[in-house]
Amino acid sequence: MGHQTSFFITPKDMAELEQRLRERTDLVILLWRSPTASPRVVDSLNFYENGEPWYDLYLARPEDLNSVVMDYVKTQGYWTVEGSPSPVVEFTRCSFDGKRLREGRVHYVDHFLGPDHTWVKKSDEFRKWARMVHTTIKKSLKRRDSKHVEYIGKDAQAWLDAGGGQLEDAFGKRVD
């Protein structure tokens, strides 16, 4: 079963959210892509490389790092985190250019389809941790009154209230 929440947060909101998570638990932040068969660990959800933000990240417990499944993309010459079988929480950060704030999301699965085509349940420890991470994120944000359930950070709401710009869904469509 999958669990997901959409949200709108600015980089300031994201830094506060990361601090709140780190106060509650040990976690490592992984990039979705790595030059080696090992996951690439970074120090922040607000990670930039060569001036560009990384949007697709994963959160994991340090003790689960060796259980993260990586897949080699031969045509591209890099490895990617396989989120479904791995004990990870997917975290897609919001794109923000000062005029538009695009939706982000947090997502994880309790089970995955194993190689023999049967459902495999992830460990109780991971599921408890992932639920706590997911709940902490939701409780750190305010639920928006909209057509679909989503959450918004304090700084994002202040920016919106001050006429800062518009919210967009993951596909770039304006959200009211």
C-alpha positions in Angstrom: 0.0 0.0 0.0 1.3 3.5 -0.9 1.1 6.6 1.3 1.5 10.0 -0.2 1.0 13.7 0.5 1.4 16.7 -1.8 2.7 20.0 -0.5 3.8 23.5 -1.3 6.9 24.6 0.5 9.6 27.2 -0.1 13.3 26.6 0.5 12.9 28.3 3.9 10.0 25.9 4.8 12.0 23.0 3.6 15.0 23.9 5.8 12.6 24.1 8.8 11.0 20.8 7.9 14.3 19.1 7.6 15.3 20.5 11.0 12.1 19.1 12.5 12.7 15.7 11.0 16.3 15.6 12.3 15.0 16.5 15.8 12.7 13.4 15.6 15.0 10.8 14.0 18.3 10.0 12.4 18.0 10.0 8.6 20.1 10.1 5.5 19.2 12.0 2.3 19.9 10.3 -1.0 19.9 11.6 -4.5 17.9 9.5 -7.0 21.0 9.1 -9.2 24.5 8.0 -8.4 27.7 7.4 -10.4 28.3 4.2 -8.5 26.3 1.2 -7.3 26.1 2.8 -3.8 23.4 5.4 -3.0 24.8 9.0 -3.1 24.2 10.6 0.3 24.0 14.4 0.6 23.7 16.7 3.6 20.5 18.6 2.9 17.0 18.5 1.3 18.1 21.9 -0.2 20.9 20.3 -2.1 22.3 22.1 -5.1 25.0 20.9 -7.5 26.7 23.1 -10.0 24.1 25.8 -9.2 21.1 23.5 -9.9 18.8 22.0 -7.3 18.1 18.3 -7.1 14.4 17.7 -6.9 14.0 14.0 -6.6 15.4 12.8 -3.2 15.0 9.8 -0.9 15.0 9.7 2.9 16.3 6.5 4.7 17.3 5.3 8.1 21.1 5.1 8.3 20.8 1.4 9.3 18.9 0.7 6.0 21.5 2.3 3.7 23.0 -1.1 2.7 19.5 -2.4 1.9 18.8 0.3 -0.8 18.4 -1.3 -4.1 20.2 0.3 -7.0 19.5 -0.2 -10.8 22.1 0.4 -13.4 21.0 2.5 -16.4 23.5 1.3 -19.0 22.5 3.8 -21.7 23.1 6.7 -19.3 26.0 5.3 -17.3 24.6 5.9 -13.9 22.7 4.1 -11.1 19.3 4.9 -9.7 17.5 4.2 -6.4 14.7 1.7 -6.9 12.2 3.1 -4.5 9.6 0.3 -4.5 11.8 -2.5 -3.0 14.1 -0.2 -1.0 13.4 1.0 2.6 13.1 4.6 1.5 10.7 7.5 1.6 10.5 9.4 -1.7 10.7 13.2 -1.3 10.1 15.4 -4.3 10.9 19.0 -3.5 9.0 22.0 -4.8 10.3 24.0 -7.7 10.2 27.7 -6.8 11.3 30.7 -9.0 9.8 33.5 -6.9 6.8 33.7 -9.3 5.6 30.0 -9.3 5.7 27.4 -6.6 5.3 23.9 -8.0 3.9 21.1 -5.9 6.2 18.6 -4.2 5.3 15.3 -2.5 6.3 12.7 0.0 5.6 9.0 -0.8 6.4 5.6 0.4 5.1 2.0 0.1 4.6 -0.7 2.7 4.7 -3.6 0.3 6.3 -4.3 -3.1 6.0 -6.9 -5.8 8.8 -9.4 -5.3 10.7 -11.3 -8.0 8.3 -14.2 -7.7 5.3 -11.9 -8.3 4.1 -12.1 -4.7 3.7 -9.1 -2.4 6.6 -8.6 0.0 6.0 -6.5 3.2 8.8 -4.1 4.2 10.1 -4.4 7.7 8.0 -3.3 10.6 10.9 -1.0 11.7 10.9 0.7 8.3 7.1 1.0 8.1 7.0 2.6 11.6 9.8 5.0 10.8 8.3 5.9 7.4 4.9 6.6 9.0 6.5 8.8 11.6 8.4 10.8 8.8 5.2 11.1 6.8 3.2 12.2 9.8 5.9 14.7 10.9 5.8 16.3 7.5 2.0 16.7 7.5 1.9 18.0 11.0 4.6 20.6 10.2 2.5 22.0 7.4 -1.0 23.5 7.2 -3.7 21.6 5.3 -4.9 23.6 2.4 -8.6 24.1 1.6 -8.6 22.9 -2.0 -10.1 20.4 -4.4 -7.6 17.8 -3.5 -5.8 17.2 -0.2 -2.5 19.1 0.0 -0.4 21.0 2.6 1.4 24.3 2.6 4.3 25.7 4.6 4.2 28.9 6.7 6.6 30.8 4.4 4.8 29.6 1.2 1.5 30.7 2.6 2.9 34.1 3.5 4.4 34.4 0.0 1.0 33.5 -1.5 -0.9 35.9 0.8 1.4 38.7 -0.2 0.6 38.2 -3.9 3.9 36.5 -4.5 2.7 34.4 -7.5 0.9 31.2 -8.2 0.8 27.6 -7.1 1.1 24.9 -9.7 0.5 21.1 -9.6 3.3 18.7 -10.6 2.4 19.2 -14.3 2.6 23.0 -14.2 -1.2 23.6 -14.1 -2.3 26.5 -11.9 -3.8 25.4 -8.6 -6.4 27.6 -6.9 
